[in-house]
Amino acid sequence: MLAIDLYARAADIDVPVHIVRATEGRFPPGLYEALAAKIPRGRVSTMAGGHLLPMEVPEAVAELLLQDQEISATTRRADPGR
């Protein structure tokens, strides 16, 4: 089995990362928070549902990600050097 170390280069990610955790997902909640903490612009949200959130509640996932775009656009206008 191939193992992937998600933490190895997380600090090198230079874009905003939004991890969406499902309440009924298969991984422990601490995994998501630990990974997001290693990503400079990482964050975690929790949404009700199972492992396949984008298929189960596509509108809710899309709305969450669209909010991220609005926040990012506002940040770019406030700090054009970013």
URFEN-V847276 format. One line per field, one symbol per residue. ss: DSSP state (2 for helix, 1 for strand, 0 for the rest). Layout:
ss = ???
This chain:
ss = 0000000002220000111111000000222222222200011111100000222202222222222222222222220000
